[in-house]
Amino acid sequence: MRFAISIPQFFADGEFDAAGFAGYLRRVEELGFESAWTQEQVLGTMPQLSPIETMTFAAACTDRLRLGCAVLVTTLHNPVHLAKSLSTLDQMSRGRLEIGVGTGGRGRMFAAFGVEPERFVGRFTEGLELMKQLWTRPRVTFDGRFWQLEDAAMEPKPFQKPHPPIWFGGNSPAALRRAVRHGNGFFGAGSSPTERFADQVRTVADALAEQERDPADFPIAKRVYIAVDDSPERGRERMNTELERLYGRRSETIEAAAVVGTPEDCERELRAVAAAGAQRTLLSPMFDHAEQTERLAAEVLPRLR
């Protein structure tokens, strides 16, 4: 099993502690986590820092740790600007960037971003293709429905060749098949219970077979909201409160997807996630981030290695 950890992003106005943030990331590297990940939420009441800027700060604080976002809702971005920002970050981190992408689904406030709701999937797919071309070709001529370029160059290219790994989020069968057509891996959402994730993995496996892609070249990961607490009831109450803040509502499905309890409880549930198909598990504490990371590293992960 391979384990990643989430990067703290939840800071209210004036609360961000640069020294504490840097110290946390250096400690994550010392503890042996292979990567650290952000997530994206532009609009919402949860005070969440933007992922690209957060990853850039994290890159400056670390030497080995790979850095990712699961996921960037690329439908809401201009792909030319986004390609430039991500290429820059990959250069600045010396090739430590991993990119998660997703359409955002139908519930987004698309009008705030100038996106036509009925065309968001086409916009997503075209934008991703344009980014790949900008990352890999000396000159790009692109005549798309949404974007047009003529003999345009973008330098520097990403440090990683041909480009950083592209992970796809998604829930529906159509989104999972799209992931296999256009991506390098699938990243299950923290809001998906293990049983649903297992179904998604089976859909991905079928799509890989249909497209004659080698499963060994298409890794699968899952975010797991997690809390180690010797009082499972107390931990569950705190977790549910934070999930409600993040998603803006109570949801039995999302709450059921979170792993909460003693180290033994967490071990059991993480083994189930691995059995469902996760080769990499992104552990996402929702409170007491530094303390939770220490407990995970000392009391849970040694049981799984």
N, C-alpha and C positions, 0 to 999 in steps of 0.2 A: 504494500500500500504506500502511496505517496501523499504527503499532506502539505496543504497550503494554509495560510491564515489571512483573514481579512485585515485591511488597513483601516485604522480608526478614521472616520470621516464626519462623525456627528459632533459638531461644535457650535454652540450658540454664539451670537455676536459678541466678540471680544474674548471668548474662552480659549481660543487656540493657543497652545503652549508649544512653541517651536522646539525648545530644548527637550521637553518631555516626549514629543513626537519623534524626534531624531533618536533619542535614547531607546524608545520602544522598538524602533525598526532595527537598530543595531543589536538589540537583545534577541529579536526574532531571528536574525541571521545567526547569532551564536547558538540558538536552540536547535538549529538544523532544519528549519522549514525551507522548502525548496522555492517557494514563491509566495508573494503577498498580493492581494487583489482588492480593487475598489469596486464600486458600483455607481450607476448614474441615476440621479433624480433631479431634474432641473427645477420643476415646480412641485411644491408640497410644503406642508407645515414642519416636517422633520428638518432640522438645520444640518444639511449635508453638504460638505465641500465637493467641489467639482472634481471629477476623476483624473483628468489629464494633468491638471496643476498639482493634485495630490501625488500622483505617480512621479511627476518631475521632482518634487521635493524629496520623495522617498528615494529616488535614484541617486540624489546627491548625498544621502545619508548612509548608503550601503555600497558594498562592493560586489557581492555575489548574487544576492537575492533577485530572482526574476520578478517582474512586475506586470500586473494585468488589470483589466477591467471586465467584469462579467455582470452586465454587458453594457457597451455603448449603444444607445438607440440611434443608430446611424441615419435612420430615416429623417431625423430632426436636424441633421447637420448638413452643411455644404460639403460635399465630398472632396473638393479641391483643398479647402482650408483644413479639413480633418486629415487628409493624406499628408499634408505638410507638417501638421502638429505631431502626428504619430511618427513620421519619418525622423523628425527632429529629436523626439524623445528616444527613439531607438538608437540614434547616433550618440546622444548624450549619455545614455546608460550602457553604451558599448554592447548593444545587442541583447539586452535583457527584457525586452518588451514582448508581451503576449496580448493579443487583441481579441476581445469578445464583442460580438455584434448581434443585434436583434432588431426586429421591425418595430417593437413597442406594442404591437397588438392594436385592436380597434378602440380601446378605451382612452387613448391619448388625446390631449388637447391640441390636435394638429393645427387648428387655426392660429394658435399663438406662434407657430413656427412657419406659417405660410405654406403648409402642406395640405393638399387636397386629400381628405380622408379616404375617398374611394380609390385612390391610386397609390396608397402608401407602400404596398408590396412591390409594385413596379419601380417606384422611386428607390426603395431599399436595394433591390437587385442591381439596378443600373448604377447607383452610386458606388456600390461595392466593386463592380467591374471597372469603373473609372479610377477608383483608388488603386486597384491592382495594376492598371496600365501605367499610371503615374509613377508607381514604385518600381516598375520593371522595364520601361521603354525609354530610350533616349529622347524621343519626340512622340507626342500623342496627338493624333487627330481623332476626334470622337464626335459622332453625330447622333446623339441620343434624344429621347423624348424630353428629358428634363435639363440636360446639360450638353453644351457643344464647345469643343476646343478645336483649334486648327494649328497644327505643328507647334504644340506647346511643350515646353520642357520643365521638369521639376527636379531640382538638385538641392541637397544631396539625396540620394536614394537611402532607404533604410540600411542600417548596418548589417542586418541579417538578410541573406539572399535566399530566394528572390524577395521575400518580405517576412515580417514576423508571423508566427502562427496565428491563424484566424479561427477562433472558436465561435460556434453558433449557439445562441440560446433559442428557445422555442418550445412550444407545448403540443401544437396540433400535428397530426401526421404530415400535412403539407409542409409545415415549417421544418420538420425533421428530415423530410426528403430533400428540401432545399439546402439544408445543412450539408448533406452528403454530396450534393451537386457542386456546391460552391465553397465549402469550408474545409478546414483541416482537423476539426474535432467538434464534439458536442458537449455543451456545459448545461447540466440540469439545474433548474432554478431551486433556490432555497424554499420557495413556496410550494414545491411539489413533494407530496409524501413519497416515501420509499416505494410503495406499491405502484404508484403512477409512474415514477421514474423507471422502474423495471419494465413497464409497458413501453415507455419511450425508447429504452435501450433495444428492445426487441424490434421496434419499428425501424430504428437506425440500422440494426443488423440486416434486416430484410432489404433496406434500400442499398446498403453496401453490396449485398449479393447481386441485386438487380443491376447495379452499375459496375459490377466486377471490380470493386475497389477492395484492397487488402485491409481487413479490420486492424491489422497491426500498425497501419499507417494512419489510423483515424482514432485517436484516443478519446476517452469519455471521462468526464468529470462531473462533480455535483457540489453545489454549495449546500452546507448544512448549518442552519442556525443552531447554536449549541450553548449550553450553560452547565457547568459542573457545580453541583450544589449538594451538600450532604442532607439538605432538606428538600426533596424533590418538589414538595408543595410550594415552598417559598420560591424556588427557582422557576417553577412553572408560572407563578403569578407575575414575577418580574419579567419573564420572557414574553408573556402574552401582552403585557403593558407596552413593551418596546415594539413588538410587532404591530400592534394597533397604531402606534405613532408612525411607524414606517409606512404602512400600507393605507393608513387613513380610515381603517374600519376593522372590526372584529371578524375573523374568519376561522371557523372550525378546521377547515382544510389546511390553512397556513399554520395554525397553531399545532395541528397534528403532525406537520412536517418537521417541526423543531424537536431537537433532542435535548432533554433536560433530565438531570438526576445525578446519582453518585458516579464515581469513576467506572464502576462495574456496569451501571445502566448505560453510560455513554459508550463503553466498549461494545456492548451487545448491539446497540443500535447502529454504530458505525460499521460493525461487521456485516450487518444486514444491508447497508448502503453499498458496501464493496461487493457483496454477493449479488446485488441487483445489477452490477455492471460498472461501478465507479472505479476507475484506475487511479484517479486523483480526487481527493476530498478536500474541499475548501471549508475550513472551520471558521464560522462567523459568530463570535460572541457579540451579544447585543448590549451588554453592560459590563462594567469593571473589566475593560478590555485587557489591560496589562495583567491583572490578577488571574483572569480566566486563561490567558495564554500560558502563563506559568503552570497553572494546574493541568492544563491539557498536556503540556510537554512533559511534566513530571509524573502524572498519575494516570493518564489515559493512553497516550501514544506508545509508551513502552509495552503495554499489553498487546498492541497490535503489530509490533514489529518482530 
